[in-house]
Amino acid sequence: MFYYIKNTFENIVKPIDKYVIGENKFTRNSKFSFKDYVTFLCFNKGTSNQADLEDFVEDNFTTDIQQITRQAFSKQRTYIHPIVFKEISKQYLLEINYHKNYDFFKTYKGFRLFGGDGSDFEIPDFEEVRKEFQIKDTEKYRKPAQAKFSSIMDLLNGFILDGIIGNYKQAELPLMHKNIENIQDLITPEKSIFIFDRGYNAMELYANIMSMNSYFIVRLKDRNYIDDRYKITENDSEIQLEITKDRLKKFHNKTLKEKYSKIKHLNLRILTITLENGTTESLLTNILDKNFTIEDFQKLYNLRWGIETNYNTMKNRLNIENYTGKRKITIKQDIYSKFLKYNIFQYYRIYFNLLINRTKRQKGIKQEYKVNQAHLIRKLKKYLPIMILNPTKEIIRKYTKKLIDSCTQSPNKNVKNPTTTRNKKKQRKFNINYKPT
């Protein structure tokens, strides 16, 4: 499993030109190579920059890396384009054959399920940062230091396929269109279902997904398409949404706008489902296949909650809002560099769950078990940097065995359909000036 990570770095960080801002910034005589910087940002321990840099050098006991100061690191990192970390995460998914392996990774009736959603990320509350993220205060109100984050995640397997950090309160729909554009080489469009909440009711989004030969499910607001819905009396009906001039005006993509200006309406399907709390909601979809029943759509929409739990893991387990810099470029680096660690965690989680339950079956135990996620993340944070910095066969075998033994000994019982409520927003967890030790 580790060699997927090793191959990822070898395939990405060698042609560094497109990831370096400026000229002659990472020379052969640098104390830290470009690969060292990228590796450090992906696998640092999340304390202070100076402490992490010292640990990074100490953990490397097979090659000679020279120590650098926190000030030198902070200056040099500003020449690294944040996109390299997204490319590394994507390359890792390609290495594990995510885009082709429909047997190892979960599907629903042969379809991959993708959740698209946004979240407000806390960012360092400094004037320069607020200016870069276009946070404009009023005379009576100082707006919170936040940035809009938009992502697409695999709802059954947990992976993050793409994420974008935008400005304060940036519109979610343009970011989602960019998310979809960025994942094309990771999906099989005709085997993909995108699931959205009420904030993504937009004809252009439907058209974009349908033009890919993919499918969508979106939760409607009460006022959405009232004139088109008033004749519907059944819980499961097909509906034709007219592409009016007013609706077409909201298209930003010129190619889509031209294509759908020649189409009179979209053939869709509207369903009324009952949620777990007893309330009824309306869903809109382009899945016209009657083999997908109301019960299927109820299950599919409930699975959308997975993106909320994934955000919780990213924020509270991987500490994605724990930043090591005070500029927009370094904040983007810190966020995007967590994608790889998060996807590695998800792959190991899937693998260990299979390993645990296979062992239980051999012992005649039918109860489903799962790896303790907090423990797995803790051990990955501890062992991965050592294996990355010292990729010898002996080191890899030793720490892979330690990881397997540690994470499979005390699994948790898998409780189906646990009840989860939204927690109130807590105060900022991490302070840019004070780091955990």
C-alpha positions in Angstrom: 0.0 0.0 0.0 2.8 2.4 0.8 4.3 2.1 -2.7 1.2 4.0 -4.1 2.4 7.0 -2.0 6.0 6.6 -3.1 5.0 6.4 -6.8 2.7 9.4 -6.4 5.6 11.7 -5.4 8.0 10.3 -8.0 5.4 10.9 -10.8 4.5 14.4 -9.7 7.4 16.4 -8.2 10.1 15.7 -10.8 8.9 18.1 -13.5 8.7 21.0 -11.1 8.6 23.9 -13.6 4.9 24.2 -13.8 4.6 24.2 -10.0 7.3 26.8 -9.2 6.4 30.5 -9.2 9.4 32.5 -10.6 12.8 31.4 -11.9 15.9 29.9 -10.1 14.0 29.3 -6.9 14.8 25.7 -6.3 18.4 25.0 -7.4 20.3 21.7 -7.1 22.4 23.3 -4.2 19.3 24.2 -2.1 19.4 22.9 1.5 15.8 21.7 1.0 14.9 20.5 -2.5 11.5 21.1 -4.0 10.5 17.6 -3.1 11.5 18.2 0.5 9.3 21.2 0.7 6.3 19.5 -0.8 6.8 16.4 1.4 7.2 18.5 4.5 4.0 20.4 3.8 2.1 17.1 3.2 3.3 15.2 6.2 4.3 17.7 8.9 3.1 17.0 12.4 1.1 20.2 12.8 2.9 21.8 15.8 5.1 24.9 15.1 7.0 25.3 11.8 10.4 25.2 13.6 9.6 22.1 15.7 8.2 20.4 12.6 11.3 21.3 10.6 13.6 19.9 13.2 11.5 16.6 13.5 11.5 16.4 9.7 15.3 16.3 9.6 15.6 14.0 12.6 13.1 11.5 11.2 15.2 11.3 8.0 18.0 8.9 8.9 18.8 7.4 5.5 19.7 10.6 3.6 21.4 13.9 4.4 18.9 16.8 4.7 20.3 20.0 6.0 18.3 21.9 8.6 16.8 25.3 7.5 15.4 28.1 9.6 11.7 28.8 9.9 12.2 32.2 8.2 14.0 30.6 5.2 11.2 28.0 4.9 8.4 30.6 5.1 10.0 32.7 2.3 10.8 29.8 0.0 7.4 28.2 0.2 5.8 31.2 -1.3 7.3 30.2 -4.7 5.4 26.8 -4.6 2.1 26.9 -6.5 -0.7 25.4 -4.3 -2.0 23.4 -7.3 0.9 20.9 -6.9 -0.8 19.5 -3.7 -4.1 18.9 -5.6 -2.2 17.2 -8.4 -0.5 15.0 -5.9 -3.8 14.0 -4.3 -5.3 13.3 -7.7 -2.2 11.2 -8.7 -2.6 9.1 -5.6 -6.2 8.3 -6.6 -4.9 7.3 -10.0 -2.2 5.1 -8.4 -4.7 3.2 -6.3 -6.7 2.7 -9.5 -9.7 4.5 -8.1 -11.0 5.5 -11.5 -11.2 2.0 -12.8 -11.6 -0.4 -9.9 -15.3 -0.9 -9.4 -14.8 -4.1 -7.5 -12.7 -3.0 -4.6 -14.4 0.4 -4.1 -18.1 0.6 -3.2 -20.8 1.5 -5.7 -24.6 1.7 -5.7 -26.2 -0.4 -8.4 -22.9 0.0 -10.3 -22.8 3.8 -9.9 -20.3 6.0 -8.0 -22.1 8.4 -5.8 -20.6 11.9 -5.5 -21.6 14.6 -3.0 -21.1 18.3 -3.9 -21.2 20.8 -1.1 -19.6 23.9 0.4 -18.3 24.8 3.8 -17.0 27.9 5.5 -13.4 27.5 6.6 -11.9 29.6 9.4 -8.8 31.4 8.3 -6.2 33.5 10.2 -7.7 36.8 11.4 -5.1 39.2 10.1 -5.7 42.3 8.0 -3.5 41.1 5.1 -5.4 37.8 5.0 -8.8 39.6 5.2 -7.8 41.8 2.3 -6.6 38.9 0.2 -9.9 36.9 0.8 -12.0 40.1 0.1 -13.5 40.3 3.6 -15.0 43.8 3.8 -16.2 45.0 7.2 -19.1 47.5 7.6 -19.1 50.4 10.1 -21.1 48.4 12.6 -20.0 44.8 12.0 -16.6 43.1 11.7 -17.2 40.1 9.5 -15.7 36.7 10.6 -12.4 35.6 9.1 -13.7 32.9 6.8 -13.3 31.6 3.3 -15.6 29.5 1.1 -14.6 25.9 0.5 -16.3 23.8 -2.2 -15.6 20.2 -2.9 -16.8 16.9 -4.4 -16.4 13.7 -2.4 -17.2 10.1 -2.9 -20.1 9.4 -0.6 -19.5 5.6 -0.3 -15.7 5.5 -0.2 -14.9 8.8 1.4 -12.3 10.2 -1.0 -12.1 13.9 -1.8 -11.8 14.2 -5.6 -11.5 18.0 -5.7 -11.6 21.0 -3.4 -11.4 24.7 -4.0 -10.8 27.5 -1.5 -12.5 30.7 -2.6 -13.0 34.1 -1.1 -15.3 35.1 1.7 -19.0 34.2 0.9 -18.0 33.4 -2.7 -20.9 32.0 -4.7 -21.0 28.2 -4.5 -22.3 27.3 -8.0 -19.3 28.7 -10.0 -17.0 26.8 -7.6 -19.0 23.6 -8.1 -18.8 23.9 -11.9 -15.0 24.2 -11.5 -15.0 21.2 -9.1 -16.8 19.1 -11.8 -14.4 20.2 -14.5 -11.4 19.2 -12.3 -12.5 15.6 -11.7 -13.1 14.5 -15.3 -10.1 12.1 -15.4 -11.2 10.5 -12.1 -14.7 9.4 -13.0 -16.7 7.4 -15.5 -19.4 10.0 -16.4 -22.1 7.6 -17.4 -21.6 5.7 -14.1 -21.7 8.8 -11.9 -24.5 10.2 -9.8 -24.0 13.7 -8.2 -26.1 14.5 -5.1 -26.7 18.1 -4.0 -28.6 19.9 -1.2 -31.0 22.8 -1.7 -28.3 25.4 -2.4 -27.6 23.9 -5.8 -30.9 24.4 -7.7 -29.7 25.7 -11.0 -30.6 24.9 -14.5 -27.0 25.4 -15.7 -25.8 22.8 -13.2 -28.3 20.3 -14.4 -27.4 21.0 -18.0 -23.7 20.7 -17.3 -24.1 17.2 -15.7 -26.5 16.0 -18.3 -24.1 17.1 -21.1 -21.5 14.8 -19.5 -24.0 11.9 -19.7 -24.0 11.8 -15.9 -26.8 11.9 -13.4 -27.8 14.2 -10.6 -30.2 14.3 -7.6 -30.9 17.7 -6.0 -33.2 18.6 -3.1 -35.6 21.3 -4.1 -36.7 24.3 -2.1 -40.5 24.8 -1.6 -40.5 27.6 -4.1 -38.5 26.0 -6.8 -40.3 25.6 -10.1 -43.8 26.1 -8.6 -45.4 26.8 -12.0 -43.9 23.6 -13.4 -44.9 21.5 -10.4 -48.5 22.6 -9.6 -50.1 19.8 -11.8 -48.2 17.0 -10.1 -50.3 14.9 -7.8 -48.1 11.7 -7.4 -45.0 11.1 -5.3 -43.1 9.9 -8.4 -43.7 11.8 -11.7 -41.8 12.8 -14.8 -41.7 16.6 -15.4 -40.6 18.8 -18.2 -38.8 21.9 -17.1 -39.0 24.6 -19.8 -35.7 26.3 -20.7 -37.1 29.9 -20.7 -35.1 33.0 -21.7 -34.9 34.0 -18.1 -33.5 30.7 -17.1 -31.0 30.8 -20.0 -29.8 34.2 -19.0 -28.4 32.7 -15.8 -26.0 30.4 -17.8 -22.4 31.5 -17.5 -20.9 28.9 -19.7 -21.2 30.1 -23.3 -21.0 26.6 -24.8 -23.7 25.3 -22.6 -25.8 28.4 -23.2 -25.6 28.0 -27.0 -26.4 24.3 -26.8 -29.4 24.6 -24.5 -30.8 27.6 -26.3 -31.8 25.1 -29.0 -33.5 22.8 -26.5 -37.1 23.6 -25.3 -37.1 21.7 -22.1 -35.4 19.2 -19.8 -37.0 15.8 -19.2 -36.6 15.2 -15.5 -38.3 13.3 -12.7 -39.6 14.7 -9.4 -40.1 12.6 -6.2 -41.4 13.2 -2.8 -39.6 11.3 0.0 -39.8 11.1 3.7 -36.6 11.8 5.6 -35.6 10.0 8.8 -37.0 12.9 11.0 -40.4 12.5 9.4 -40.4 15.5 7.2 -41.1 15.3 3.5 -38.9 16.7 0.8 -38.9 16.9 -3.0 -36.1 15.7 -5.1 -35.3 16.5 -8.8 -33.3 14.1 -10.9 -32.6 13.1 -14.5 -32.6 9.4 -13.5 -35.7 8.2 -15.4 -35.0 4.5 -15.0 -37.9 3.1 -12.9 -35.5 0.4 -11.5 -34.6 3.3 -9.2 -37.6 3.5 -6.9 -38.6 6.1 -4.3 -36.9 3.9 -1.7 -33.7 4.1 -3.7 -33.8 7.9 -3.9 -34.5 8.1 -0.1 -31.4 6.0 0.5 -29.3 7.9 -2.0 -30.2 11.3 -0.5 -29.6 10.2 3.0 -26.1 9.1 1.9 -25.4 12.8 1.1 -24.9 13.2 4.9 -21.5 11.5 4.3 -20.0 14.7 3.0 -20.9 16.4 6.4 -19.1 13.7 8.3 -16.2 13.9 5.9 -15.9 17.6 6.6 -16.0 16.8 10.3 -13.1 14.4 9.9 -11.1 16.9 7.9 -11.6 19.7 10.4 -11.4 17.9 13.7 -9.1 14.9 12.9 -6.8 16.2 10.2 -6.9 19.8 11.5 -7.3 21.3 8.0 -7.9 24.7 9.6 -4.6 24.6 11.4 -2.5 27.0 9.3 1.3 27.5 9.2 1.2 30.8 7.3 -0.5 34.2 7.1 -0.9 34.7 3.4 -3.4 33.4 0.9 -0.9 31.3 -1.0 0.3 29.5 2.2 -3.3 29.0 3.4 -4.1 27.3 0.1 -1.0 25.2 0.5 -2.0 24.1 4.0 -5.6 23.2 2.9 -4.7 21.4 -0.4 -1.8 19.5 1.2 -4.2 17.9 3.6 -6.1 16.2 0.6 -3.4 13.6 0.2 -3.3 12.7 3.9 -7.1 12.5 3.9 -7.3 10.2 0.9 -4.5 8.0 2.2 -6.5 7.7 5.4 -9.6 6.7 3.5 -7.8 4.0 1.5 -6.2 2.5 4.6 -9.6 2.7 6.3 -11.2 0.7 3.5 -8.4 -1.8 3.4 -8.3 -2.4 7.2 -12.1 -2.7 7.3 -11.9 -5.5 4.8 -9.0 -7.1 6.6 -10.7 -6.9 10.0 -14.0 -8.4 8.8 -12.3 -11.2 6.8 -10.6 -12.2 10.0 -13.9 -12.1 11.9 -15.6 -14.2 9.3 -12.9 -16.8 9.7 -13.7 -16.9 13.4 -17.4 -17.3 12.7 -18.3 -13.7 13.8 -21.0 -12.2 11.6 -21.1 -8.7 13.3 -19.6 -6.0 11.1 -16.6 -4.2 12.5 -14.6 -1.1 11.4 -11.2 0.3 12.2 -11.0 3.0 14.9 -10.6 6.0 12.7 -9.1 8.3 15.3 -6.5 5.7 16.1 -5.7 5.1 12.4 -5.2 8.8 11.7 -3.0 9.1 14.8 -0.8 6.2 13.6 -0.6 7.4 10.0 0.6 10.8 11.3 3.3 9.0 13.3 4.5 6.4 10.8 4.0 7.9 7.3 6.7 10.6 7.6 9.2 8.0 8.7 8.4 5.7 5.7 8.3 8.7 3.3 11.7 10.0 4.4 13.3 6.5 4.6 11.7 4.4 1.8 13.9 1.3 2.3 12.4 -2.1 2.2 13.2 -2.8 5.9 11.7 0.5 7.1 8.5 0.0 5.0 8.0 -3.6 6.2 8.6 -2.7 9.8 6.2 0.3 10.0 3.6 -1.2 7.7 3.5 -4.2 10.1 3.3 -1.9 13.1 0.4 0.0 11.4 -1.5 -3.2 10.6 -1.0 -4.8 14.0 -2.0 -1.6 15.8 -5.1 -0.8 13.8 -6.6 -4.2 13.5 -6.4 -5.4 17.1 -9.2 -3.3 18.7 -11.8 -2.5 16.0 -15.2 -0.9 16.7 -18.6 -2.5 16.0 -20.2 -1.0 13.0 -23.5 0.5 14.1 -25.8 1.1 11.1 -27.7 4.3 10.7 -26.5 6.1 13.8 -28.4 9.3 14.7 -26.3 12.4 14.2 -27.3 15.9 14.9 -25.6 19.1 13.7 -23.4 20.6 16.4 -23.4 24.3 17.0 -20.5 26.2 15.6 -17.6 26.2 18.1 -15.0 28.8 18.8 -11.8 28.8 16.7 -9.8 25.7 17.6 -6.4 26.8 16.4 -4.5 30.0 17.0 -2.0 31.0 14.4 0.4 32.3 17.1 0.2 29.3 19.5 0.7 25.8 18.2 0.3 22.5 20.0 3.5 20.8 21.0 
